[in-house]
Amino acid sequence: MPARLREGARRTVREAGPASGPPPRPSRRARQFDVLVALALGIATVYYGVDNADVVVVREIAPGVRSVTSRPSGPGGLALMVTLAFIASGALALRRRYPLAVLCVVTAATLATPQSVLRLTFYAFVIAVYSAAVYSPHRLATLVALPVAVVLVGTSGNSLTPIVPNQYIALLILVPMAVAAVGLRTWKLRTDEGRARLVALEREQAEALRRAVEHERARIARELHDVVTHNVSVMIIQAGAARKIMKTSPEEAEEALLAVEAGGRSAMTELRHVMGLLTMADEDEGPDTDTDADPAGTAAELTPQPGLAQVETLVGRVRDTGLPVELTVTGPPRPLPPGLELAAYRVVQEALTNTVKHASGATAAVTVEFGPRRLRVEVTDTGGHPGAGAGSGRGLIGLRERLAVYDGTLNSGHRLTGGYRVEALIPLETP
């Protein structure tokens, strides 16, 4: 029987036309509830059918006038009533999944029920009508099927054998009213809960947006700090050296000024990368009004962010300021994510900048070690004459935040033999 119901449901759905809503997908608990309803109603109606078999009903229509109605008798009549009760009640197990098909099956069973025992399938019919009205996604077909089914079943009884006894009429009126009241209250509670969830979601989205803006602002601030601090510090030192030797050694002063110019161009290139984060894509397509300051023009904007391959160039610029720097690279170099390489490059840049600013006359050493499981970047200096005073420490804080994205750590502090040491350890995926 379930296979026949499913086939009938598919045929009904195909004939019902396009759905005006999503197909019903009842939950497991809803399916279990429907099975229990079908089982309980089936037991009650089968008991009713067995109890009313072989019964002759005598009704007094008027004084002296009696009506005698016999109900189905014998094994055949009992089997008919049990079968109709089973079909009408069992179909309700699928009332949420195939509401229109269930309505058609129950209506047919109700119409096939003898008039003397219409109560056998009537209650299943009421549940089927409710299920079709509530769960069917084929609204047009439902609007046509419901009145037809109600009219067919409503005209099947007669005045002598009413479907519902008179003592149950008040109950049939009060029960729908109670169900409607409970449904209205449930709908109001769900509406209030949905509104509260919507407000909470909007509040969470606003908070997430605020945090995202703060994080992006902090990231751009770190980039500006790293770019501006390093390049400006190097340019100041080189410009000061050029000023001191301008009269005595014009050629060396010219070389220092050329280094200042190269540092300025490098700073402009990196600043373009940072400022590109603040502009929209359509704005980047406009004419570049700053090409006079940088002949590289748009080509400079297309260069990638600096990485470990540019550490040697960075060390060379620092050497031009008069700070001896030794670069050591150990282990076979391997391709790494651009963001990770940029973080390692900023470690070297920040450490050498601090040496230039705060340890005049020192020597520095840079070590880049490619290990099988981690990347190690170390910058040490021997100490020197204090320069521009103590720093704010913001640069090292920014480095720790950068490295934390890649589960890296930063260790920094004074060396026992004098000077300062900065070491970054970044885990790598096993190749």
C-alpha positions as CSV (number, residue, x, y, z in Angstrom):
1,M,0.0,0.0,0.0
2,P,2.8,2.6,0.7
3,A,4.2,2.0,-2.7
4,R,0.8,2.6,-4.3
5,L,0.4,5.8,-2.2
6,R,3.8,7.1,-3.4
7,E,3.0,6.3,-7.0
8,G,-0.4,8.1,-6.6
9,A,1.4,11.0,-4.9
10,R,3.8,11.4,-7.8
11,R,1.0,11.2,-10.3
12,T,-1.0,13.8,-8.4
13,V,2.0,16.1,-8.1
14,R,2.7,15.9,-11.8
15,E,-0.9,16.7,-12.6
16,A,-1.1,19.5,-10.1
17,G,1.1,21.8,-12.2
18,P,4.0,23.9,-11.0
19,A,4.4,24.4,-7.3
20,S,3.9,27.9,-5.9
21,G,6.2,27.1,-2.9
22,P,9.0,24.9,-1.8
23,P,8.3,21.2,-1.6
24,P,7.4,20.1,2.0
25,R,10.4,18.4,3.8
26,P,9.0,17.3,7.2
27,S,11.4,16.6,10.0
28,R,12.0,13.3,11.6
29,R,9.9,14.2,14.6
30,A,7.0,15.4,12.4
31,R,7.1,12.1,10.5
32,Q,7.0,10.2,13.7
33,F,4.1,12.3,14.9
34,D,2.2,11.6,11.7
35,V,2.7,7.8,12.1
36,L,1.4,7.9,15.6
37,V,-1.6,9.9,14.5
38,A,-2.3,7.4,11.7
39,L,-1.8,4.5,14.1
40,A,-4.1,5.9,16.8
41,L,-6.8,6.9,14.4
42,G,-6.5,3.5,12.7
43,I,-7.0,1.6,15.9
44,A,-9.9,3.7,16.9
45,T,-11.7,3.4,13.6
46,V,-11.0,-0.3,13.2
47,Y,-12.5,-0.8,16.7
48,Y,-15.5,1.3,15.6
49,G,-16.0,-0.8,12.5
50,V,-15.8,-4.1,14.4
51,D,-18.1,-2.8,17.1
52,N,-20.7,-1.7,14.6
53,A,-20.7,-4.7,12.4
54,D,-23.9,-6.8,12.3
55,V,-25.9,-4.0,13.9
56,V,-29.4,-2.9,13.0
57,V,-30.1,0.7,13.9
58,V,-33.8,1.6,14.5
59,R,-34.6,5.4,14.5
60,E,-38.0,6.9,15.2
61,I,-38.5,9.7,12.6
62,A,-42.0,10.7,13.8
63,P,-44.6,9.3,16.2
64,G,-45.4,5.9,14.9
65,V,-42.8,6.1,12.1
66,R,-39.6,4.2,12.4
67,S,-36.5,3.9,10.2
68,V,-34.5,0.7,10.2
69,T,-30.9,0.9,8.9
70,S,-28.7,-2.1,8.7
71,R,-24.9,-1.8,8.6
72,P,-22.6,-4.1,6.6
73,S,-22.7,-7.6,8.1
74,G,-20.9,-10.8,7.8
75,P,-17.2,-11.3,7.2
76,G,-17.3,-9.4,3.9
77,G,-18.8,-6.3,5.6
78,L,-16.3,-6.4,8.4
79,A,-13.4,-6.8,6.0
80,L,-14.7,-3.8,3.9
81,M,-14.9,-1.5,7.0
82,V,-11.5,-2.6,8.3
83,T,-10.0,-2.0,4.8
84,L,-11.5,1.4,4.5
85,A,-10.4,2.4,8.0
86,F,-6.9,1.1,7.3
87,I,-6.6,3.0,4.0
88,A,-8.0,6.3,5.3
89,S,-6.0,6.3,8.5
90,G,-2.8,4.8,7.1
91,A,-2.6,7.5,4.4
92,L,-2.3,10.1,7.1
93,A,1.3,9.0,7.7
94,L,2.2,10.8,4.5
95,R,0.0,13.8,5.0
96,R,2.9,16.3,5.2
97,R,5.0,14.9,2.4
98,Y,2.1,14.3,-0.1
99,P,-0.8,16.3,1.2
100,L,-2.8,16.4,-2.1
101,A,-2.4,12.7,-2.8
102,V,-3.4,11.9,0.7
103,L,-6.5,14.1,0.4
104,C,-7.5,12.2,-2.8
105,V,-7.0,8.8,-1.2
106,V,-8.9,9.7,1.9
107,T,-11.7,11.3,0.0
108,A,-12.1,8.2,-2.2
109,A,-12.2,6.0,0.9
110,T,-14.8,8.3,2.5
111,L,-17.0,8.2,-0.5
112,A,-16.7,4.4,-0.7
113,T,-17.8,4.1,3.0
114,P,-21.4,2.9,3.5
115,Q,-23.6,5.8,4.6
116,S,-24.5,4.0,7.8
117,V,-20.9,4.1,9.0
118,L,-19.5,7.3,7.4
119,R,-18.0,8.1,10.8
120,L,-15.5,5.3,10.0
121,T,-13.4,7.6,7.6
122,F,-14.9,11.1,8.3
123,Y,-12.3,12.1,10.9
124,A,-9.4,11.0,8.7
125,F,-11.0,13.1,6.0
126,V,-11.0,16.2,8.3
127,I,-7.3,15.7,9.0
128,A,-6.5,15.3,5.3
129,V,-8.4,18.5,4.4
130,Y,-6.4,20.4,7.1
131,S,-3.1,18.9,5.9
132,A,-3.8,19.8,2.3
133,A,-4.6,23.4,3.2
134,V,-1.5,23.8,5.4
135,Y,1.2,21.8,3.7
136,S,0.5,21.6,0.0
137,P,2.8,23.7,-2.2
138,H,0.4,23.5,-5.1
139,R,-1.9,26.3,-4.0
140,L,-4.0,26.5,-7.2
141,A,-4.7,22.8,-7.3
142,T,-5.4,22.9,-3.5
143,L,-8.0,25.7,-3.9
144,V,-9.8,23.5,-6.5
145,A,-9.5,20.2,-4.7
146,L,-10.6,21.3,-1.3
147,P,-14.1,22.6,-2.1
148,V,-14.7,19.6,-4.4
149,A,-13.8,17.1,-1.7
150,V,-15.8,18.9,1.0
151,V,-18.9,19.1,-1.3
152,L,-18.6,15.4,-2.3
153,V,-18.3,14.2,1.3
154,G,-20.8,16.7,2.7
155,T,-23.5,15.5,0.4
156,S,-22.8,11.8,1.0
157,G,-24.7,11.6,4.3
158,N,-28.4,11.9,4.9
159,S,-30.7,13.2,7.7
160,L,-31.3,9.7,9.1
161,T,-27.6,8.7,9.5
162,P,-25.7,11.9,10.3
163,I,-21.9,11.7,10.1
164,V,-21.3,13.4,13.4
165,P,-23.7,12.8,16.4
166,N,-25.4,15.9,17.7
167,Q,-23.6,15.8,21.1
168,Y,-20.2,16.2,19.2
169,I,-21.2,19.3,17.2
170,A,-20.2,21.7,19.9
171,L,-16.8,19.9,20.3
172,L,-16.2,20.2,16.5
173,I,-16.7,23.9,16.8
174,L,-14.7,24.5,19.9
175,V,-11.7,22.4,18.8
176,P,-10.9,24.4,15.7
177,M,-11.2,27.6,17.6
178,A,-8.8,26.3,20.2
179,V,-6.4,25.1,17.5
180,A,-6.6,28.5,15.8
181,A,-5.9,30.3,19.1
182,V,-2.9,28.1,19.8
183,G,-1.7,28.6,16.3
184,L,-2.1,32.3,16.5
185,R,-0.1,32.4,19.8
186,T,2.6,30.2,18.4
187,W,2.8,32.4,15.3
188,K,3.2,35.5,17.5
189,L,5.9,33.8,19.6
190,R,7.8,32.7,16.5
191,T,7.4,36.2,15.0
192,D,8.8,37.8,18.2
193,E,11.6,35.3,18.3
194,G,12.4,35.9,14.7
195,R,12.4,39.6,15.2
196,A,14.7,39.2,18.2
197,R,17.1,37.0,16.2
198,L,17.1,39.5,13.4
199,V,18.0,42.4,15.7
200,A,20.7,40.3,17.3
201,L,22.1,39.3,13.9
202,E,22.1,42.9,12.8
203,R,23.9,43.9,16.0
204,E,26.5,41.1,15.5
205,Q,27.0,42.1,11.8
206,A,27.6,45.7,12.8
207,E,30.0,44.6,15.5
208,A,31.8,42.3,13.1
209,L,32.0,45.2,10.5
210,R,33.4,47.5,13.2
211,R,36.1,44.9,14.2
212,A,36.9,44.3,10.5
213,V,37.4,48.0,10.0
214,E,39.6,48.3,13.1
215,H,41.7,45.3,12.0
216,E,42.1,46.7,8.5
217,R,43.0,50.1,9.9
218,A,45.6,48.5,12.2
219,R,47.0,46.5,9.3
220,I,47.4,49.6,7.1
221,A,48.9,51.5,10.0
222,R,51.5,48.7,10.4
223,E,52.3,48.8,6.7
224,L,52.7,52.6,6.8
225,H,54.9,52.4,9.9
226,D,57.2,49.8,8.4
227,V,57.5,51.6,5.0
228,V,57.8,55.1,6.2
229,T,60.0,54.5,9.3
230,H,62.6,52.4,7.4
231,N,62.9,54.5,4.3
232,V,62.8,57.9,6.0
233,S,65.3,56.8,8.6
234,V,67.7,55.7,5.9
235,M,67.1,58.9,3.9
236,I,67.7,61.1,6.9
237,I,71.1,59.4,7.6
238,Q,72.2,59.6,4.0
239,A,71.1,63.2,3.6
240,G,73.0,64.1,6.8
241,A,76.1,62.5,5.6
242,A,75.8,64.3,2.2
243,R,75.4,67.6,4.0
244,K,78.6,67.0,6.1
245,I,80.8,66.1,3.1
246,M,79.2,68.3,0.5
247,K,82.1,70.9,0.6
248,T,85.0,68.5,1.1
249,S,83.9,65.6,-1.1
250,P,81.3,66.6,-3.7
251,E,81.4,63.2,-5.5
252,E,80.7,61.2,-2.3
253,A,77.9,63.7,-1.4
254,E,76.4,63.1,-4.9
255,E,76.5,59.4,-4.3
256,A,74.7,59.9,-1.0
257,L,72.1,62.1,-2.6
258,L,71.5,59.5,-5.3
259,A,71.0,56.9,-2.5
260,V,68.5,59.3,-0.9
261,E,66.7,59.5,-4.2
262,A,66.7,55.7,-4.6
263,G,65.3,55.4,-1.1
264,G,62.6,57.9,-1.9
265,R,61.5,56.0,-5.0
266,S,61.5,52.7,-3.1
267,A,59.3,54.3,-0.4
268,M,56.9,55.7,-3.1
269,T,56.6,52.2,-4.7
270,E,55.8,50.6,-1.3
271,L,53.4,53.4,-0.4
272,R,51.5,52.8,-3.6
273,H,50.9,49.2,-2.6
274,V,49.6,50.3,0.8
275,M,47.4,53.1,-0.6
276,G,46.1,50.7,-3.2
277,L,44.3,49.0,-0.3
278,L,42.2,52.1,0.3
279,T,41.1,52.7,-3.3
280,M,38.5,51.0,-5.4
281,A,39.4,49.0,-8.5
282,D,37.7,51.5,-10.8
283,E,39.7,54.4,-9.3
284,D,42.9,52.5,-10.0
285,E,42.1,52.6,-13.7
286,G,42.2,56.4,-13.8
287,P,45.2,58.4,-14.9
288,D,48.2,58.5,-12.6
289,T,48.8,62.1,-11.6
290,D,52.0,61.3,-9.8
291,T,54.0,59.9,-12.7
292,D,56.3,62.9,-12.7
293,A,57.5,62.1,-9.3
294,D,58.3,58.5,-10.3
295,P,59.2,57.8,-13.9
296,A,58.5,54.1,-13.3
297,G,54.8,55.1,-13.5
298,T,52.2,52.5,-13.5
299,A,54.8,49.7,-13.9
300,A,55.9,50.3,-10.3
301,E,52.4,49.8,-9.1
302,L,52.3,46.3,-10.7
303,T,55.5,45.1,-8.9
304,P,54.7,42.5,-6.2
305,Q,55.1,43.1,-2.5
306,P,58.6,42.6,-1.2
307,G,59.7,39.2,0.0
308,L,62.8,37.3,1.0
309,A,64.2,37.7,-2.5
310,Q,64.4,41.5,-1.8
311,V,66.3,41.1,1.5
312,E,69.6,41.4,-0.2
313,T,68.5,44.7,-1.8
314,L,67.3,45.9,1.5
315,V,70.7,45.0,3.2
316,G,72.4,46.8,0.4
317,R,70.5,50.0,1.0
318,V,71.3,49.8,4.7
319,R,75.0,49.3,3.9
320,D,74.9,52.5,1.9
321,T,74.1,54.4,5.1
322,G,77.4,53.3,6.5
323,L,76.1,50.4,8.6
324,P,78.1,47.2,8.0
325,V,75.6,44.4,7.5
326,E,76.4,40.7,6.9
327,L,73.7,38.5,5.2
328,T,73.7,34.7,5.6
329,V,71.1,32.5,3.9
330,T,71.2,28.8,4.8
331,G,69.1,25.9,3.6
332,P,67.6,25.5,0.1
333,P,65.2,28.4,-0.6
334,R,61.6,27.3,-1.4
335,P,58.5,29.1,-2.6
336,L,56.4,30.5,0.2
337,P,53.1,32.3,0.4
338,P,53.5,36.0,-0.4
339,G,52.1,37.1,2.9
340,L,54.5,35.0,4.8
341,E,57.5,36.3,2.8
342,L,56.3,39.8,3.4
343,A,56.1,39.2,7.1
344,A,59.7,37.8,7.2
345,Y,60.9,40.8,5.1
346,R,59.3,43.3,7.5
347,V,61.1,41.6,10.4
348,V,64.5,42.2,8.7
349,Q,63.4,45.8,7.7
350,E,62.2,46.7,11.2
351,A,65.2,45.3,13.0
352,L,67.7,47.0,10.7
353,T,65.8,50.3,11.0
354,N,66.0,50.1,14.8
355,T,69.8,49.5,14.5
356,V,70.2,52.5,12.2
357,K,68.2,54.7,14.5
358,H,69.3,53.6,17.9
359,A,72.7,52.0,17.5
360,S,74.9,54.3,15.5
361,G,78.3,52.8,14.8
362,A,77.2,49.2,15.3
363,T,77.6,46.3,12.9
364,A,74.6,44.0,12.1
365,A,74.1,40.4,10.9
366,V,71.1,39.0,9.1
367,T,70.4,35.3,9.0
368,V,67.7,33.6,7.0
369,E,67.4,29.9,7.6
370,F,65.1,27.7,5.5
371,G,64.4,24.6,7.6
372,P,62.2,21.6,6.7
373,R,59.6,22.6,9.1
374,R,60.2,26.3,9.9
375,L,61.6,29.5,8.6
376,R,64.0,31.3,11.0
377,V,64.9,35.0,10.5
378,E,67.4,36.5,12.9
379,V,68.9,40.1,13.0
380,T,71.6,41.0,15.5
381,D,73.7,44.0,16.1
382,T,76.7,44.7,18.3
383,G,75.4,47.8,19.9
384,G,76.7,51.3,19.4
385,H,76.1,54.9,20.3
386,P,72.5,55.7,21.2
387,G,70.8,57.5,18.4
388,A,67.3,59.1,18.4
389,G,66.4,57.8,21.8
390,A,64.2,54.9,22.8
391,G,61.5,53.8,20.4
392,S,57.8,53.3,21.2
393,G,57.9,49.5,20.6
394,R,55.0,49.8,18.1
395,G,57.1,48.2,15.4
396,L,57.8,45.0,17.3
397,I,54.2,44.8,18.4
398,G,53.1,45.0,14.7
399,L,55.6,42.3,13.8
400,R,54.2,40.0,16.4
401,E,50.7,40.6,15.0
402,R,51.9,39.8,11.5
403,L,53.6,36.6,12.6
404,A,50.7,35.5,14.6
405,V,48.6,35.2,11.4
406,Y,51.0,32.4,10.4
407,D,51.4,30.9,13.9
408,G,54.9,32.5,14.1
409,T,56.6,33.9,17.1
410,L,59.0,36.8,17.7
411,N,61.7,36.9,20.3
412,S,63.6,40.1,20.9
413,G,65.9,41.5,23.6
414,H,69.4,42.6,24.5
415,R,72.3,40.2,24.0
416,L,74.6,39.2,26.9
417,T,77.6,40.2,24.8
418,G,76.1,43.6,24.0
419,G,73.7,44.7,21.3
420,Y,70.3,43.6,20.4
421,R,68.7,40.5,18.8
422,V,65.4,39.9,17.0
423,E,64.5,36.4,16.0
424,A,61.3,35.2,14.1
425,L,60.3,31.6,13.9
426,I,57.6,30.8,11.3
427,P,56.3,27.2,10.9
428,L,56.2,25.9,7.3
429,E,54.2,23.1,5.7
430,T,56.2,20.0,5.0
431,P,57.1,19.9,1.3
